Amino acid sequence: MRVLGVDPGLTRCGIGIVEGVAGRPLTMLGVGVVRTPADADLSHRLLAVEQGIDQWLDEHRPEFVAVERVFSQHNVRTVMGTAQASAVAMLCAARRGIPVALHTPSEVKAAVTGSGRADKAQVGAMVTRLLRLAAPPKPADAADALALAICHIWRAPAQNRLQQAVARHAAHPTKGRTA
């Protein structure tokens, strides 16, 4: 499974490509950051994020895109920029027919470190270890993007089984029940 992880942001949008399957060693295929100047017009910044993500999608051809789910923050301006960059990532994937999965920060931290309250340094250290890298990817947005991809690879099989069970139950709601 090849997954593009996206840690959305307007100033720095983390991007990471990881390949592998749950239970086996994973391989990092690329990591980086799409940057936009803070003083640029919002529409131009979103266009730059789109072009950057499109370039990664064209180059690496992922099977899935994992995007950090936007959560509420006290700074409305920050959350708006994050949500806009997140929407751009989802749009780029949808345009190509690539499935998108959203993962909360705590889900990603729990998957990668074992604790949903891990800090950036712990996430970076585990990403480095799991992908057998010489050093943690910099900036933290890049490491977070790789963590998103890892989280999706590890969680997707269980999520797929759960979705299949729900679909089977929906197709046969009375099967297995006794009156």
VMD Tcl script that builds the backbone (N, CA, C; Angstrom):
set m [mol new atoms 537]
animate dup $m
set s [atomselect $m all]
$s set {name element resname resid chain x y z} {
  {N N MET 1 A 0.857 -1.165 0.000}
  {CA C MET 1 A 0.000 0.000 0.000}
  {C C MET 1 A 0.908 1.234 0.000}
  {N N ARG 2 A 0.611 2.171 -0.861}
  {CA C ARG 2 A 1.369 3.425 -0.951}
  {C C ARG 2 A 0.447 4.567 -0.534}
  {N N VAL 3 A 0.873 5.309 0.499}
  {CA C VAL 3 A 0.030 6.356 1.082}
  {C C VAL 3 A 0.767 7.688 1.095}
  {N N LEU 4 A 0.065 8.726 0.642}
  {CA C LEU 4 A 0.546 10.096 0.765}
  {C C LEU 4 A -0.076 10.672 2.026}
  {N N GLY 5 A 0.749 11.036 2.996}
  {CA C GLY 5 A 0.277 11.694 4.200}
  {C C GLY 5 A 0.378 13.195 4.020}
  {N N VAL 6 A -0.658 13.922 4.440}
  {CA C VAL 6 A -0.676 15.381 4.319}
  {C C VAL 6 A -0.983 15.987 5.683}
  {N N ASP 7 A -0.015 16.778 6.190}
  {CA C ASP 7 A -0.226 17.564 7.399}
  {C C ASP 7 A -0.547 18.976 6.923}
  {N N PRO 8 A -1.849 19.310 6.812}
  {CA C PRO 8 A -2.240 20.546 6.126}
  {C C PRO 8 A -1.843 21.813 6.870}
  {N N GLY 9 A -1.470 22.801 6.089}
  {CA C GLY 9 A -1.146 24.116 6.614}
  {C C GLY 9 A -0.917 25.055 5.449}
  {N N LEU 10 A -1.122 26.325 5.668}
  {CA C LEU 10 A -0.913 27.294 4.597}
  {C C LEU 10 A 0.540 27.724 4.479}
  {N N THR 11 A 1.207 27.926 5.592}
  {CA C THR 11 A 2.609 28.336 5.549}
  {C C THR 11 A 3.498 27.142 5.256}
  {N N ARG 12 A 3.241 26.031 5.943}
  {CA C ARG 12 A 3.976 24.776 5.727}
  {C C ARG 12 A 2.977 23.636 5.677}
  {N N CYS 13 A 2.888 22.982 4.536}
  {CA C CYS 13 A 2.021 21.811 4.367}
  {C C CYS 13 A 2.940 20.602 4.243}
  {N N GLY 14 A 2.964 19.776 5.285}
  {CA C GLY 14 A 3.836 18.603 5.289}
  {C C GLY 14 A 3.319 17.528 4.349}
  {N N ILE 15 A 4.259 16.896 3.635}
  {CA C ILE 15 A 3.924 15.840 2.677}
  {C C ILE 15 A 4.877 14.673 2.908}
  {N N GLY 16 A 4.345 13.461 2.953}
  {CA C GLY 16 A 5.196 12.281 3.095}
  {C C GLY 16 A 4.586 11.085 2.402}
  {N N ILE 17 A 5.422 10.306 1.766}
  {CA C ILE 17 A 4.972 9.090 1.065}
  {C C ILE 17 A 5.588 7.881 1.763}
  {N N VAL 18 A 4.730 6.956 2.173}
  {CA C VAL 18 A 5.181 5.724 2.823}
  {C C VAL 18 A 4.550 4.549 2.095}
  {N N GLU 19 A 5.335 3.490 1.954}
  {CA C GLU 19 A 4.849 2.274 1.296}
  {C C GLU 19 A 5.056 1.099 2.235}
  {N N GLY 20 A 4.090 0.184 2.225}
  {CA C GLY 20 A 4.207 -1.015 3.039}
  {C C GLY 20 A 2.846 -1.562 3.415}
  {N N VAL 21 A 2.883 -2.574 4.275}
  {CA C VAL 21 A 1.657 -3.174 4.794}
  {C C VAL 21 A 1.812 -3.341 6.300}
  {N N ALA 22 A 0.686 -3.413 6.983}
  {CA C ALA 22 A 0.701 -3.589 8.428}
  {C C ALA 22 A 1.446 -4.868 8.786}
  {N N GLY 23 A 2.274 -4.780 9.801}
  {CA C GLY 23 A 3.003 -5.943 10.271}
  {C C GLY 23 A 4.343 -6.182 9.580}
  {N N ARG 24 A 4.684 -5.364 8.616}
  {CA C ARG 24 A 5.954 -5.484 7.892}
  {C C ARG 24 A 6.698 -4.150 7.967}
  {N N PRO 25 A 8.011 -4.188 7.751}
  {CA C PRO 25 A 8.741 -2.911 7.732}
  {C C PRO 25 A 8.211 -1.979 6.636}
  {N N LEU 26 A 8.149 -0.701 6.972}
  {CA C LEU 26 A 7.647 0.311 6.056}
  {C C LEU 26 A 8.812 1.040 5.398}
  {N N THR 27 A 8.545 1.641 4.234}
  {CA C THR 27 A 9.576 2.364 3.500}
  {C C THR 27 A 9.105 3.774 3.192}
  {N N MET 28 A 9.951 4.759 3.524}
  {CA C MET 28 A 9.668 6.129 3.145}
  {C C MET 28 A 10.134 6.319 1.705}
  {N N LEU 29 A 9.242 6.823 0.856}
  {CA C LEU 29 A 9.585 7.079 -0.543}
  {C C LEU 29 A 9.894 8.550 -0.789}
  {N N GLY 30 A 9.450 9.410 0.114}
  {CA C GLY 30 A 9.722 10.834 -0.026}
  {C C GLY 30 A 9.092 11.617 1.102}
  {N N VAL 31 A 9.678 12.767 1.386}
  {CA C VAL 31 A 9.138 13.643 2.423}
  {C C VAL 31 A 9.525 15.071 2.087}
  {N N GLY 32 A 8.635 15.993 2.410}
  {CA C GLY 32 A 8.925 17.392 2.132}
  {C C GLY 32 A 7.850 18.299 2.685}
  {N N VAL 33 A 7.944 19.550 2.297}
  {CA C VAL 33 A 6.996 20.562 2.753}
  {C C VAL 33 A 6.681 21.483 1.584}
  {N N VAL 34 A 5.406 21.760 1.396}
  {CA C VAL 34 A 4.983 22.776 0.433}
  {C C VAL 34 A 4.867 24.069 1.238}
  {N N ARG 35 A 5.644 25.077 0.860}
  {CA C ARG 35 A 5.674 26.344 1.595}
  {C C ARG 35 A 5.016 27.453 0.788}
  {N N THR 36 A 4.343 28.349 1.521}
  {CA C THR 36 A 3.793 29.553 0.884}
  {C C THR 36 A 4.125 30.743 1.760}
  {N N PRO 37 A 4.359 31.905 1.150}
  {CA C PRO 37 A 4.672 33.101 1.943}
  {C C PRO 37 A 3.441 33.616 2.685}
  {N N ALA 38 A 3.632 33.925 3.945}
  {CA C ALA 38 A 2.522 34.381 4.795}
  {C C ALA 38 A 1.907 35.691 4.309}
  {N N ASP 39 A 2.679 36.495 3.576}
  {CA C ASP 39 A 2.155 37.781 3.129}
  {C C ASP 39 A 1.487 37.717 1.748}
  {N N ALA 40 A 1.444 36.527 1.152}
  {CA C ALA 40 A 0.814 36.375 -0.170}
  {C C ALA 40 A -0.703 36.340 -0.031}
  {N N ASP 41 A -1.392 36.632 -1.114}
  {CA C ASP 41 A -2.847 36.566 -1.173}
  {C C ASP 41 A -3.302 35.125 -0.915}
  {N N LEU 42 A -4.374 34.954 -0.151}
  {CA C LEU 42 A -4.865 33.623 0.214}
  {C C LEU 42 A -5.090 32.746 -1.019}
  {N N SER 43 A -5.701 33.298 -2.050}
  {CA C SER 43 A -5.980 32.485 -3.242}
  {C C SER 43 A -4.693 31.979 -3.880}
  {N N HIS 44 A -3.643 32.779 -3.876}
  {CA C HIS 44 A -2.367 32.353 -4.437}
  {C C HIS 44 A -1.685 31.304 -3.561}
  {N N ARG 45 A -1.871 31.431 -2.266}
  {CA C ARG 45 A -1.307 30.438 -1.343}
  {C C ARG 45 A -1.988 29.081 -1.547}
  {N N LEU 46 A -3.320 29.096 -1.666}
  {CA C LEU 46 A -4.050 27.844 -1.895}
  {C C LEU 46 A -3.667 27.221 -3.232}
  {N N LEU 47 A -3.468 28.048 -4.246}
  {CA C LEU 47 A -3.026 27.558 -5.545}
  {C C LEU 47 A -1.647 26.915 -5.440}
  {N N ALA 48 A -0.746 27.522 -4.681}
  {CA C ALA 48 A 0.598 26.955 -4.496}
  {C C ALA 48 A 0.531 25.613 -3.769}
  {N N VAL 49 A -0.346 25.514 -2.765}
  {CA C VAL 49 A -0.521 24.243 -2.050}
  {C C VAL 49 A -1.047 23.187 -3.027}
  {N N GLU 50 A -2.035 23.565 -3.834}
  {CA C GLU 50 A -2.589 22.631 -4.819}
  {C C GLU 50 A -1.505 22.149 -5.786}
  {N N GLN 51 A -0.728 23.065 -6.311}
  {CA C GLN 51 A 0.320 22.695 -7.268}
  {C C GLN 51 A 1.357 21.782 -6.619}
  {N N GLY 52 A 1.706 22.063 -5.376}
  {CA C GLY 52 A 2.665 21.215 -4.667}
  {C C GLY 52 A 2.137 19.810 -4.450}
  {N N ILE 53 A 0.898 19.705 -3.993}
  {CA C ILE 53 A 0.302 18.383 -3.755}
  {C C ILE 53 A 0.136 17.634 -5.080}
  {N N ASP 54 A -0.313 18.331 -6.116}
  {CA C ASP 54 A -0.446 17.696 -7.432}
  {C C ASP 54 A 0.884 17.113 -7.908}
  {N N GLN 55 A 1.952 17.845 -7.672}
  {CA C GLN 55 A 3.275 17.369 -8.088}
  {C C GLN 55 A 3.644 16.075 -7.359}
  {N N TRP 56 A 3.373 16.023 -6.064}
  {CA C TRP 56 A 3.648 14.807 -5.290}
  {C C TRP 56 A 2.764 13.648 -5.761}
  {N N LEU 57 A 1.496 13.922 -6.032}
  {CA C LEU 57 A 0.586 12.873 -6.509}
  {C C LEU 57 A 1.038 12.347 -7.866}
  {N N ASP 58 A 1.437 13.236 -8.760}
  {CA C ASP 58 A 1.902 12.823 -10.089}
  {C C ASP 58 A 3.184 11.999 -9.999}
  {N N GLU 59 A 4.092 12.425 -9.137}
  {CA C GLU 59 A 5.386 11.753 -9.042}
  {C C GLU 59 A 5.314 10.397 -8.359}
  {N N HIS 60 A 4.497 10.288 -7.296}
  {CA C HIS 60 A 4.515 9.074 -6.471}
  {C C HIS 60 A 3.315 8.144 -6.658}
  {N N ARG 61 A 2.246 8.602 -7.278}
  {CA C ARG 61 A 1.071 7.771 -7.567}
  {C C ARG 61 A 0.588 6.945 -6.365}
  {N N PRO 62 A 0.210 7.609 -5.259}
  {CA C PRO 62 A -0.261 6.852 -4.088}
  {C C PRO 62 A -1.617 6.204 -4.346}
  {N N GLU 63 A -1.884 5.163 -3.578}
  {CA C GLU 63 A -3.180 4.479 -3.648}
  {C C GLU 63 A -4.192 5.128 -2.704}
  {N N PHE 64 A -3.682 5.810 -1.676}
  {CA C PHE 64 A -4.525 6.472 -0.673}
  {C C PHE 64 A -3.878 7.793 -0.284}
  {N N VAL 65 A -4.714 8.714 0.177}
  {CA C VAL 65 A -4.229 9.967 0.746}
  {C C VAL 65 A -4.790 10.050 2.161}
  {N N ALA 66 A -3.897 10.245 3.134}
  {CA C ALA 66 A -4.291 10.384 4.536}
  {C C ALA 66 A -4.054 11.834 4.945}
  {N N VAL 67 A -5.105 12.496 5.400}
  {CA C VAL 67 A -5.046 13.910 5.749}
  {C C VAL 67 A -5.403 14.062 7.225}
  {N N GLU 68 A -4.676 14.956 7.896}
  {CA C GLU 68 A -5.015 15.213 9.291}
  {C C GLU 68 A -6.373 15.896 9.366}
  {N N ARG 69 A -7.244 15.325 10.189}
  {CA C ARG 69 A -8.581 15.904 10.396}
  {C C ARG 69 A -8.425 17.197 11.187}
  {N N VAL 70 A -9.040 18.233 10.697}
  {CA C VAL 70 A -8.962 19.531 11.368}
  {C C VAL 70 A -9.748 19.458 12.673}
  {N N PHE 71 A -9.132 19.910 13.740}
  {CA C PHE 71 A -9.804 19.927 15.039}
  {C C PHE 71 A -9.881 21.361 15.516}
  {N N SER 72 A -10.730 21.606 16.484}
  {CA C SER 72 A -10.916 22.990 16.932}
  {C C SER 72 A -9.675 23.482 17.665}
  {N N GLN 73 A -9.339 24.703 17.390}
  {CA C GLN 73 A -8.232 25.373 18.063}
  {C C GLN 73 A -8.757 26.708 18.553}
  {N N HIS 74 A -7.996 27.322 19.443}
  {CA C HIS 74 A -8.416 28.630 19.950}
  {C C HIS 74 A -8.203 29.716 18.905}
  {N N ASN 75 A -7.219 29.530 18.035}
  {CA C ASN 75 A -6.918 30.527 17.017}
  {C C ASN 75 A -7.720 30.227 15.754}
  {N N VAL 76 A -8.799 30.963 15.551}
  {CA C VAL 76 A -9.702 30.730 14.416}
  {C C VAL 76 A -8.969 30.903 13.091}
  {N N ARG 77 A -8.088 31.878 13.018}
  {CA C ARG 77 A -7.348 32.114 11.772}
  {C C ARG 77 A -6.497 30.897 11.398}
  {N N THR 78 A -5.837 30.303 12.385}
  {CA C THR 78 A -5.011 29.121 12.133}
  {C C THR 78 A -5.868 27.949 11.683}
  {N N VAL 79 A -6.977 27.714 12.363}
  {CA C VAL 79 A -7.822 26.573 12.010}
  {C C VAL 79 A -8.436 26.766 10.621}
  {N N MET 80 A -8.746 27.995 10.256}
  {CA C MET 80 A -9.300 28.251 8.913}
  {C C MET 80 A -8.271 27.923 7.835}
  {N N GLY 81 A -7.040 28.360 8.015}
  {CA C GLY 81 A -5.982 28.065 7.040}
  {C C GLY 81 A -5.728 26.573 6.932}
  {N N THR 82 A -5.722 25.901 8.079}
  {CA C THR 82 A -5.524 24.450 8.091}
  {C C THR 82 A -6.672 23.753 7.360}
  {N N ALA 83 A -7.894 24.184 7.624}
  {CA C ALA 83 A -9.058 23.582 6.968}
  {C C ALA 83 A -9.026 23.821 5.466}
  {N N GLN 84 A -8.612 25.010 5.048}
  {CA C GLN 84 A -8.546 25.304 3.615}
  {C C GLN 84 A -7.485 24.447 2.931}
  {N N ALA 85 A -6.318 24.301 3.549}
  {CA C ALA 85 A -5.262 23.459 2.975}
  {C C ALA 85 A -5.694 21.991 2.959}
  {N N SER 86 A -6.416 21.576 3.977}
  {CA C SER 86 A -6.944 20.210 4.041}
  {C C SER 86 A -7.915 19.955 2.894}
  {N N ALA 87 A -8.786 20.920 2.639}
  {CA C ALA 87 A -9.754 20.786 1.541}
  {C C ALA 87 A -9.037 20.704 0.196}
  {N N VAL 88 A -7.974 21.469 0.024}
  {CA C VAL 88 A -7.202 21.412 -1.221}
  {C C VAL 88 A -6.619 20.010 -1.413}
  {N N ALA 89 A -6.069 19.431 -0.352}
  {CA C ALA 89 A -5.497 18.082 -0.443}
  {C C ALA 89 A -6.569 17.061 -0.832}
  {N N MET 90 A -7.741 17.163 -0.210}
  {CA C MET 90 A -8.831 16.228 -0.520}
  {C C MET 90 A -9.307 16.406 -1.955}
  {N N LEU 91 A -9.388 17.639 -2.408}
  {CA C LEU 91 A -9.794 17.922 -3.782}
  {C C LEU 91 A -8.800 17.339 -4.784}
  {N N CYS 92 A -7.517 17.523 -4.536}
  {CA C CYS 92 A -6.482 16.982 -5.436}
  {C C CYS 92 A -6.610 15.464 -5.554}
  {N N ALA 93 A -6.832 14.798 -4.417}
  {CA C ALA 93 A -6.981 13.340 -4.421}
  {C C ALA 93 A -8.273 12.935 -5.139}
  {N N ALA 94 A -9.376 13.594 -4.817}
  {CA C ALA 94 A -10.670 13.247 -5.409}
  {C C ALA 94 A -10.649 13.426 -6.920}
  {N N ARG 95 A -9.963 14.440 -7.397}
  {CA C ARG 95 A -9.854 14.692 -8.830}
  {C C ARG 95 A -9.229 13.487 -9.553}
  {N N ARG 96 A -8.375 12.760 -8.847}
  {CA C ARG 96 A -7.689 11.596 -9.431}
  {C C ARG 96 A -8.368 10.270 -9.053}
  {N N GLY 97 A -9.434 10.344 -8.280}
  {CA C GLY 97 A -10.117 9.127 -7.855}
  {C C GLY 97 A -9.382 8.373 -6.763}
  {N N ILE 98 A -8.524 9.067 -6.020}
  {CA C ILE 98 A -7.765 8.429 -4.938}
  {C C ILE 98 A -8.559 8.555 -3.640}
  {N N PRO 99 A -8.809 7.447 -2.953}
  {CA C PRO 99 A -9.542 7.522 -1.688}
  {C C PRO 99 A -8.791 8.357 -0.647}
  {N N VAL 100 A -9.566 9.105 0.140}
  {CA C VAL 100 A -9.014 9.964 1.191}
  {C C VAL 100 A -9.493 9.462 2.543}
  {N N ALA 101 A -8.573 9.409 3.493}
  {CA C ALA 101 A -8.924 9.067 4.869}
  {C C ALA 101 A -8.503 10.227 5.761}
  {N N LEU 102 A -9.346 10.554 6.720}
  {CA C LEU 102 A -9.032 11.607 7.687}
  {C C LEU 102 A -8.710 10.962 9.027}
  {N N HIS 103 A -7.626 11.407 9.632}
  {CA C HIS 103 A -7.215 10.883 10.938}
  {C C HIS 103 A -6.977 12.060 11.878}
  {N N THR 104 A -7.481 11.962 13.105}
  {CA C THR 104 A -7.273 13.023 14.082}
  {C C THR 104 A -5.829 12.983 14.580}
  {N N PRO 105 A -5.338 14.102 15.080}
  {CA C PRO 105 A -3.979 14.107 15.631}
  {C C PRO 105 A -3.785 13.044 16.713}
  {N N SER 106 A -4.771 12.866 17.588}
  {CA C SER 106 A -4.612 11.873 18.661}
  {C C SER 106 A -4.596 10.450 18.115}
  {N N GLU 107 A -5.362 10.171 17.051}
  {CA C GLU 107 A -5.316 8.842 16.419}
  {C C GLU 107 A -3.926 8.564 15.853}
  {N N VAL 108 A -3.360 9.562 15.200}
  {CA C VAL 108 A -2.034 9.417 14.598}
  {C C VAL 108 A -0.984 9.193 15.680}
  {N N LYS 109 A -1.019 10.018 16.714}
  {CA C LYS 109 A -0.057 9.882 17.810}
  {C C LYS 109 A -0.167 8.513 18.476}
  {N N ALA 110 A -1.398 8.063 18.718}
  {CA C ALA 110 A -1.605 6.761 19.349}
  {C C ALA 110 A -1.097 5.632 18.462}
  {N N ALA 111 A -1.348 5.723 17.160}
  {CA C ALA 111 A -0.905 4.672 16.238}
  {C C ALA 111 A 0.616 4.589 16.185}
  {N N VAL 112 A 1.268 5.738 16.162}
  {CA C VAL 112 A 2.717 5.767 15.954}
  {C C VAL 112 A 3.509 5.609 17.256}
  {N N THR 113 A 3.015 6.211 18.346}
  {CA C THR 113 A 3.791 6.190 19.599}
  {C C THR 113 A 3.169 5.321 20.691}
  {N N GLY 114 A 1.886 5.008 20.555}
  {CA C GLY 114 A 1.208 4.272 21.611}
  {C C GLY 114 A 0.463 5.184 22.571}
  {N N SER 115 A 0.654 6.504 22.415}
  {CA C SER 115 A -0.030 7.465 23.280}
  {C C SER 115 A -0.630 8.581 22.440}
  {N N GLY 116 A -1.914 8.825 22.628}
  {CA C GLY 116 A -2.594 9.896 21.915}
  {C C GLY 116 A -2.189 11.279 22.391}
  {N N ARG 117 A -1.382 11.338 23.443}
  {CA C ARG 117 A -0.928 12.623 23.982}
  {C C ARG 117 A 0.566 12.855 23.745}
  {N N ALA 118 A 1.160 12.094 22.847}
  {CA C ALA 118 A 2.590 12.242 22.572}
  {C C ALA 118 A 2.891 13.637 22.030}
  {N N ASP 119 A 4.107 14.123 22.299}
  {CA C ASP 119 A 4.483 15.430 21.772}
  {C C ASP 119 A 5.181 15.272 20.422}
  {N N LYS 120 A 5.480 16.403 19.792}
  {CA C LYS 120 A 6.092 16.398 18.449}
  {C C LYS 120 A 7.413 15.627 18.434}
  {N N ALA 121 A 8.207 15.783 19.476}
  {CA C ALA 121 A 9.503 15.105 19.535}
  {C C ALA 121 A 9.325 13.586 19.575}
  {N N GLN 122 A 8.345 13.100 20.337}
  {CA C GLN 122 A 8.086 11.662 20.414}
  {C C GLN 122 A 7.611 11.120 19.069}
  {N N VAL 123 A 6.736 11.869 18.387}
  {CA C VAL 123 A 6.255 11.448 17.067}
  {C C VAL 123 A 7.428 11.391 16.094}
  {N N GLY 124 A 8.248 12.426 16.084}
  {CA C GLY 124 A 9.413 12.458 15.200}
  {C C GLY 124 A 10.369 11.302 15.467}
  {N N ALA 125 A 10.602 11.009 16.749}
  {CA C ALA 125 A 11.500 9.914 17.112}
  {C C ALA 125 A 10.952 8.569 16.638}
  {N N MET 126 A 9.655 8.350 16.808}
  {CA C MET 126 A 9.077 7.068 16.383}
  {C C MET 126 A 9.029 6.950 14.862}
  {N N VAL 127 A 8.725 8.039 14.163}
  {CA C VAL 127 A 8.740 8.015 12.694}
  {C C VAL 127 A 10.145 7.645 12.217}
  {N N THR 128 A 11.156 8.247 12.833}
  {CA C THR 128 A 12.553 7.962 12.489}
  {C C THR 128 A 12.864 6.488 12.686}
  {N N ARG 129 A 12.430 5.953 13.810}
  {CA C ARG 129 A 12.687 4.549 14.135}
  {C C ARG 129 A 11.918 3.600 13.206}
  {N N LEU 130 A 10.623 3.880 13.013}
  {CA C LEU 130 A 9.776 2.992 12.210}
  {C C LEU 130 A 10.210 2.942 10.737}
  {N N LEU 131 A 10.704 4.077 10.240}
  {CA C LEU 131 A 11.113 4.136 8.834}
  {C C LEU 131 A 12.617 3.943 8.665}
  {N N ARG 132 A 13.300 3.676 9.786}
  {CA C ARG 132 A 14.741 3.416 9.771}
  {C C ARG 132 A 15.514 4.573 9.111}
  {N N LEU 133 A 15.224 5.783 9.571}
  {CA C LEU 133 A 15.871 6.981 9.042}
  {C C LEU 133 A 17.066 7.352 9.923}
  {N N ALA 134 A 17.996 8.088 9.361}
  {CA C ALA 134 A 19.176 8.518 10.116}
  {C C ALA 134 A 18.843 9.612 11.125}
  {N N ALA 135 A 17.838 10.439 10.808}
  {CA C ALA 135 A 17.451 11.551 11.684}
  {C C ALA 135 A 15.976 11.868 11.454}
  {N N PRO 136 A 15.341 12.496 12.449}
  {CA C PRO 136 A 13.930 12.870 12.268}
  {C C PRO 136 A 13.778 13.867 11.117}
  {N N PRO 137 A 12.745 13.699 10.297}
  {CA C PRO 137 A 12.494 14.669 9.217}
  {C C PRO 137 A 12.207 16.045 9.800}
  {N N LYS 138 A 12.715 17.063 9.150}
  {CA C LYS 138 A 12.502 18.448 9.567}
  {C C LYS 138 A 11.813 19.194 8.442}
  {N N PRO 139 A 10.929 20.132 8.724}
  {CA C PRO 139 A 10.397 20.468 10.038}
  {C C PRO 139 A 9.419 19.403 10.533}
  {N N ALA 140 A 8.842 19.655 11.701}
  {CA C ALA 140 A 7.915 18.689 12.308}
  {C C ALA 140 A 6.729 18.381 11.398}
  {N N ASP 141 A 6.336 19.323 10.539}
  {CA C ASP 141 A 5.209 19.088 9.627}
  {C C ASP 141 A 5.505 17.909 8.701}
  {N N ALA 142 A 6.763 17.770 8.294}
  {CA C ALA 142 A 7.158 16.662 7.424}
  {C C ALA 142 A 7.058 15.336 8.182}
  {N N ALA 143 A 7.547 15.308 9.419}
  {CA C ALA 143 A 7.442 14.101 10.240}
  {C C ALA 143 A 5.985 13.748 10.503}
  {N N ASP 144 A 5.152 14.766 10.731}
  {CA C ASP 144 A 3.722 14.534 10.977}
  {C C ASP 144 A 3.045 13.937 9.742}
  {N N ALA 145 A 3.453 14.363 8.557}
  {CA C ALA 145 A 2.888 13.809 7.320}
  {C C ALA 145 A 3.240 12.335 7.187}
  {N N LEU 146 A 4.477 11.983 7.510}
  {CA C LEU 146 A 4.871 10.568 7.476}
  {C C LEU 146 A 4.089 9.771 8.525}
  {N N ALA 147 A 3.885 10.357 9.699}
  {CA C ALA 147 A 3.112 9.687 10.752}
  {C C ALA 147 A 1.682 9.433 10.290}
  {N N LEU 148 A 1.098 10.370 9.562}
  {CA C LEU 148 A -0.247 10.176 9.014}
  {C C LEU 148 A -0.287 8.993 8.057}
  {N N ALA 149 A 0.707 8.900 7.188}
  {CA C ALA 149 A 0.761 7.790 6.240}
  {C C ALA 149 A 0.924 6.461 6.971}
  {N N ILE 150 A 1.804 6.430 7.974}
  {CA C ILE 150 A 2.010 5.208 8.767}
  {C C ILE 150 A 0.717 4.813 9.463}
  {N N CYS 151 A 0.067 5.780 10.089}
  {CA C CYS 151 A -1.206 5.536 10.776}
  {C C CYS 151 A -2.210 4.900 9.824}
  {N N HIS 152 A -2.307 5.432 8.631}
  {CA C HIS 152 A -3.280 4.892 7.684}
  {C C HIS 152 A -2.932 3.466 7.272}
  {N N ILE 153 A -1.683 3.212 7.008}
  {CA C ILE 153 A -1.278 1.847 6.625}
  {C C ILE 153 A -1.631 0.867 7.732}
  {N N TRP 154 A -1.387 1.238 8.963}
  {CA C TRP 154 A -1.647 0.337 10.084}
  {C C TRP 154 A -3.126 0.219 10.414}
  {N N ARG 155 A -3.891 1.294 10.231}
  {CA C ARG 155 A -5.308 1.276 10.608}
  {C C ARG 155 A -6.231 0.807 9.493}
  {N N ALA 156 A -5.821 0.953 8.246}
  {CA C ALA 156 A -6.702 0.654 7.111}
  {C C ALA 156 A -7.247 -0.773 7.123}
  {N N PRO 157 A -6.421 -1.808 7.380}
  {CA C PRO 157 A -6.995 -3.167 7.360}
  {C C PRO 157 A -8.127 -3.348 8.368}
  {N N ALA 158 A -7.970 -2.831 9.571}
  {CA C ALA 158 A -9.018 -2.950 10.584}
  {C C ALA 158 A -10.241 -2.124 10.195}
  {N N GLN 159 A -10.008 -0.924 9.674}
  {CA C GLN 159 A -11.131 -0.085 9.244}
  {C C GLN 159 A -11.900 -0.739 8.105}
  {N N ASN 160 A -11.185 -1.366 7.170}
  {CA C ASN 160 A -11.847 -2.038 6.049}
  {C C ASN 160 A -12.699 -3.199 6.536}
  {N N ARG 161 A -12.167 -3.992 7.479}
  {CA C ARG 161 A -12.949 -5.114 8.022}
  {C C ARG 161 A -14.198 -4.604 8.728}
  {N N LEU 162 A -14.060 -3.520 9.470}
  {CA C LEU 162 A -15.202 -2.944 10.165}
  {C C LEU 162 A -16.245 -2.446 9.173}
  {N N GLN 163 A -15.813 -1.749 8.119}
  {CA C GLN 163 A -16.744 -1.248 7.104}
  {C C GLN 163 A -17.454 -2.411 6.398}
  {N N GLN 164 A -16.719 -3.477 6.117}
  {CA C GLN 164 A -17.327 -4.644 5.471}
  {C C GLN 164 A -18.368 -5.289 6.382}
  {N N ALA 165 A -18.076 -5.372 7.675}
  {CA C ALA 165 A -19.034 -5.952 8.624}
  {C C ALA 165 A -20.288 -5.090 8.709}
  {N N VAL 166 A -20.115 -3.776 8.744}
  {CA C VAL 166 A -21.266 -2.871 8.793}
  {C C VAL 166 A -22.090 -3.016 7.516}
  {N N ALA 167 A -21.408 -3.111 6.364}
  {CA C ALA 167 A -22.121 -3.260 5.087}
  {C C ALA 167 A -22.892 -4.582 5.049}
  {N N ARG 168 A -22.283 -5.657 5.544}
  {CA C ARG 168 A -22.979 -6.957 5.579}
  {C C ARG 168 A -24.210 -6.872 6.477}
  {N N HIS 169 A -24.054 -6.221 7.619}
  {CA C HIS 169 A -25.169 -6.081 8.547}
  {C C HIS 169 A -26.283 -5.237 7.920}
  {N N ALA 170 A -25.920 -4.181 7.231}
  {CA C ALA 170 A -26.919 -3.317 6.587}
  {C C ALA 170 A -27.659 -4.074 5.482}
  {N N ALA 171 A -26.949 -4.966 4.784}
  {CA C ALA 171 A -27.578 -5.732 3.706}
  {C C ALA 171 A -28.511 -6.810 4.258}
  {N N HIS 172 A -28.207 -7.326 5.451}
  {CA C HIS 172 A -29.011 -8.388 6.064}
  {C C HIS 172 A -29.269 -8.045 7.524}
  {N N PRO 173 A -30.096 -7.040 7.791}
  {CA C PRO 173 A -30.261 -6.570 9.189}
  {C C PRO 173 A -30.895 -7.591 10.128}
  {N N THR 174 A -31.650 -8.552 9.622}
  {CA C THR 174 A -32.312 -9.496 10.520}
  {C C THR 174 A -31.553 -10.810 10.625}
  {N N LYS 175 A -30.546 -10.997 9.786}
  {CA C LYS 175 A -29.778 -12.251 9.806}
  {C C LYS 175 A -29.059 -12.399 11.137}
  {N N GLY 176 A -29.194 -13.570 11.734}
  {CA C GLY 176 A -28.518 -13.847 12.987}
  {C C GLY 176 A -29.274 -13.410 14.226}
  {N N ARG 177 A -30.414 -12.774 14.047}
  {CA C ARG 177 A -31.196 -12.347 15.200}
  {C C ARG 177 A -32.325 -13.348 15.447}
  {N N THR 178 A -32.620 -13.513 16.695}
  {CA C THR 178 A -33.753 -14.367 17.044}
  {C C THR 178 A -34.834 -13.523 17.686}
  {N N ALA 179 A -36.027 -13.922 17.476}
  {CA C ALA 179 A -37.157 -13.141 17.983}
  {C C ALA 179 A -37.487 -13.498 19.390}
}
mol reanalyze $m
mol bondsrecalc $m
mol representation Tube
mol addrep $m
